[in-house]
Amino acid sequence: MTRALVLYAHPVPESFNAAVHTTVVDTLTARGWEVDDCDLNAEGFFPVLTELERRGYHDQPANIEPVKDYVDRVRACDALVMVFPVWNFGYPAILKGFLDRVFLPGVSFKLQDGGVRPGLTNIKKLAACTTYGGTRFRAMMNGDPPRKCVTRAVWYACGMPKKRYVALYDMNNNTDTQLTAHLDRVKSEMERL
């Protein structure tokens, strides 16, 4: 059975992002996937990389101890699906903190022969389903950091798997019809994942 880790990072349960999250989980479940639904806010994930963790950042394997359960969940999945809003042209702090604390040396990357090598090669499929308050043009003018981080840094850490980036731009100005169409697109993308 294929296992997906869904990383969800929005604190408001009635948000449109919550509807995207539900669509992702329901679609993958209907396809027969085993879904590890990781709602970072509901789980109370602590996103701050502490001084002690930073000092021990490269000390493998002890560096994973503070977040071992999350490391185990990432290592156990075949697909990683990130569901999050873009705030201030970046990830929500809780998702950024997850990447800072869990995507560690020896986990998401390995330092070998003077270079960096992917560490999460168990992940064969990568997707991000996200919403932007701004337009695509505004995101591009600001370099669209979340898109680049998912499609470059996270993609590389996972051994360059098949990837999808499903974004809804200018969310606050979308009509109900456009929002429904976006949920249909998310469903379609998850059916093809």
C-alpha positions as CSV (number, residue, x, y, z in Angstrom):
1,M,0.0,0.0,0.0
2,T,1.2,3.5,-0.9
3,R,1.7,5.8,2.1
4,A,1.3,9.5,1.9
5,L,2.4,12.0,4.6
6,V,0.1,15.1,4.3
7,L,1.7,18.1,6.0
8,Y,-1.0,20.6,6.8
9,A,-0.2,24.1,8.1
10,H,-3.2,26.3,8.6
11,P,-4.6,27.2,12.1
12,V,-8.2,28.0,11.2
13,P,-10.5,24.9,10.7
14,E,-13.1,26.8,8.6
15,S,-10.5,28.3,6.2
16,F,-10.5,27.6,2.4
17,N,-7.1,25.9,3.0
18,A,-8.9,23.5,5.3
19,A,-11.2,22.6,2.4
20,V,-8.1,22.0,0.2
21,H,-6.7,19.8,3.0
22,T,-9.9,17.8,3.3
23,T,-9.9,17.3,-0.5
24,V,-6.4,16.0,-0.5
25,V,-6.9,13.6,2.3
26,D,-10.3,12.3,1.0
27,T,-9.0,11.9,-2.5
28,L,-5.9,9.9,-1.5
29,T,-7.9,7.8,0.9
30,A,-10.5,7.0,-1.8
31,R,-7.7,5.9,-4.0
32,G,-6.6,3.4,-1.4
33,W,-3.6,5.2,-0.1
34,E,-2.7,5.0,3.6
35,V,-2.7,8.6,4.7
36,D,-0.7,9.9,7.6
37,D,-2.5,13.2,8.1
38,C,-0.1,15.5,10.0
39,D,-2.0,18.7,11.0
40,L,0.9,20.6,12.5
41,N,-1.3,23.0,14.4
42,A,-3.7,20.4,15.8
43,E,-0.7,18.3,16.9
44,G,0.9,21.3,18.6
45,F,4.1,21.0,16.7
46,F,6.8,23.4,18.2
47,P,8.4,25.1,15.2
48,V,11.3,26.8,16.9
49,L,14.8,25.4,16.4
50,T,16.3,25.8,19.9
51,E,19.8,26.8,20.7
52,L,20.6,23.3,21.9
53,E,19.2,21.8,18.7
54,R,21.2,24.2,16.5
55,R,24.3,23.4,18.4
56,G,23.7,19.7,17.9
57,Y,22.4,20.1,14.3
58,H,25.2,18.1,12.7
59,D,25.6,15.5,15.4
60,Q,24.1,12.4,13.8
61,P,22.1,10.5,14.8
62,A,21.5,12.4,18.1
63,N,20.2,15.4,16.1
64,I,16.9,13.6,15.4
65,E,16.0,12.8,19.0
66,P,13.9,16.0,19.7
67,V,11.8,15.3,16.6
68,K,12.2,11.5,16.2
69,D,8.5,10.8,15.8
70,Y,8.3,13.2,12.9
71,V,11.5,11.9,11.3
72,D,10.0,8.4,11.5
73,R,6.8,9.6,9.8
74,V,8.8,11.3,6.9
75,R,11.0,8.3,6.4
76,A,7.9,6.0,6.3
77,C,6.1,7.7,3.5
78,D,6.2,7.1,-0.3
79,A,4.7,10.5,-1.1
80,L,4.8,13.9,0.6
81,V,1.9,16.3,0.2
82,M,2.3,19.8,1.7
83,V,-1.0,21.8,2.2
84,F,-0.4,25.4,3.3
85,P,-1.3,29.1,2.6
86,V,1.4,31.5,1.5
87,W,1.8,34.3,3.9
88,N,4.1,37.3,3.2
89,F,5.5,35.3,0.3
90,G,6.6,32.5,2.5
91,Y,5.6,29.4,4.4
92,P,3.5,29.7,7.6
93,A,6.0,29.7,10.5
94,I,4.9,26.3,11.7
95,L,5.7,24.7,8.3
96,K,9.0,26.5,8.1
97,G,9.8,25.3,11.6
98,F,9.0,21.8,10.6
99,L,11.5,21.9,7.7
100,D,14.1,23.5,10.0
101,R,13.7,21.0,12.7
102,V,12.9,17.8,10.8
103,F,14.8,18.1,7.5
104,L,18.1,17.5,9.3
105,P,21.5,16.3,8.2
106,G,21.2,12.5,8.0
107,V,17.5,12.9,7.3
108,S,16.7,15.0,4.3
109,F,20.3,15.4,3.1
110,K,23.7,13.7,3.6
111,L,27.0,15.4,3.5
112,Q,29.2,13.2,1.3
113,D,32.5,13.7,-0.5
114,G,32.3,17.5,0.0
115,G,28.8,17.7,-1.5
116,V,25.1,17.4,-0.5
117,R,23.2,14.3,-1.4
118,P,19.4,13.7,-1.1
119,G,18.4,11.8,2.0
120,L,14.7,11.2,1.6
121,T,14.8,9.0,-1.5
122,N,11.9,6.9,-0.1
123,I,9.7,9.7,-1.3
124,K,8.7,9.0,-4.9
125,K,6.0,11.7,-5.3
126,L,5.9,15.3,-4.0
127,A,3.1,17.7,-4.2
128,A,2.2,21.1,-2.7
129,C,-1.4,22.5,-2.6
130,T,-1.3,26.1,-1.7
131,T,-3.2,29.4,-1.7
132,Y,-1.8,32.9,-2.2
133,G,-3.5,36.1,-1.3
134,G,-1.7,37.9,-4.0
135,T,-1.7,37.5,-7.8
136,R,0.7,35.2,-9.7
137,F,2.4,38.4,-11.0
138,R,3.0,39.7,-7.5
139,A,4.4,36.3,-6.4
140,M,6.7,36.2,-9.5
141,M,7.9,39.8,-8.8
142,N,8.8,38.6,-5.3
143,G,10.6,35.5,-6.6
144,D,7.8,33.2,-5.4
145,P,10.0,31.6,-2.6
146,P,7.5,28.9,-1.5
147,R,7.2,27.5,-5.1
148,K,11.0,27.5,-5.5
149,C,11.6,25.9,-2.1
150,V,9.1,23.1,-2.8
151,T,10.2,22.5,-6.5
152,R,13.9,22.9,-5.8
153,A,15.0,22.4,-2.2
154,V,12.4,19.9,-1.0
155,W,12.3,18.2,-4.4
156,Y,16.1,17.7,-4.3
157,A,16.0,16.5,-0.6
158,C,13.5,13.8,-1.7
159,G,15.8,12.6,-4.5
160,M,14.1,14.6,-7.3
161,P,10.7,12.7,-7.3
162,K,7.7,13.4,-9.5
163,K,6.4,16.7,-8.4
164,R,3.2,18.8,-8.6
165,Y,2.7,22.4,-7.4
166,V,-1.0,23.3,-7.3
167,A,-1.5,26.9,-6.5
168,L,-4.5,29.3,-6.3
169,Y,-3.4,32.9,-6.6
170,D,-5.4,36.0,-5.7
171,M,-7.5,33.9,-3.3
172,N,-9.3,36.8,-1.7
173,N,-10.7,37.9,-5.1
174,N,-11.8,34.5,-6.3
175,T,-15.5,33.8,-6.7
176,D,-17.2,30.8,-5.2
177,T,-17.2,29.2,-8.7
178,Q,-13.4,29.7,-9.0
179,L,-12.8,28.3,-5.5
180,T,-14.9,25.2,-6.3
181,A,-13.0,24.8,-9.6
182,H,-9.7,24.9,-7.6
183,L,-10.9,22.2,-5.3
184,D,-11.8,20.1,-8.4
185,R,-8.2,20.8,-9.7
186,V,-6.8,19.6,-6.4
187,K,-8.9,16.5,-6.5
188,S,-7.8,15.8,-10.1
189,E,-4.1,16.3,-9.2
190,M,-4.3,14.0,-6.2
191,E,-6.0,11.4,-8.4
192,R,-3.0,11.5,-10.7
193,L,-0.3,11.7,-8.0
